[in-house]
Amino acid sequence: MGSPRLKVGLDTSFLVPLFSVEHEFHEPTSMEWDRLRRANALFVVPCHALLECFAVLTRMPAPYRIAQEEMERLLIESFAKDAEIPLVLPQTVWSSIRSLVSTRLVGGKVYDAVIAQSALDAGAAVLLTWNTKDLLPVAPSGLEVATPSDYAARSSRAH
């Protein structure tokens, strides 16, 4: 029996540039996606991040917009067979709200908190995002939050 697969959480800000070839972070995101796939990582894509990615990329202006049918195909091909897509559990909702109240964070941070907590609950060791500024304050203890570039650099030094 081999070693357990590394579980890597993916935030919306990782997913959007992964699929949007016009996005400024497309190349480094794609490079880290390919590296992690070669390393047999198991991707954890919180339900909210998956839905938010679909919503963002199907409503963006050209040249970033992706047709709904194409976006559906890309998401299915990428995540339907070999990714965990944790749902938002009631305890995640309540712990996220409790955390935001105790830290006095407001607004859209609730979605970041739910994505981070869902990734941790599913066993992700790290959550990849280009939005570390917003995710670090709401990330639960035990979940590393990193940009794809920083994580790739750290991982290459470790091996």
Buried (B, 14 or more C-beta within 10 A) or exposed (E): EEEEEBBBBBBBBBBBBBBBEEBEBBEBBBEBBEBBEEEEBBBBBBBBBBEBBBEBBBEBEEEBBBEEEEBEEBBEEBBEEEBBBBEBEEEBBEBBEEBBEEEEBEEEBBBBBBBBBBBBBBBBBBBBBBBBEBBBBBBBEEBBBBBBBBBBEEBEEEE
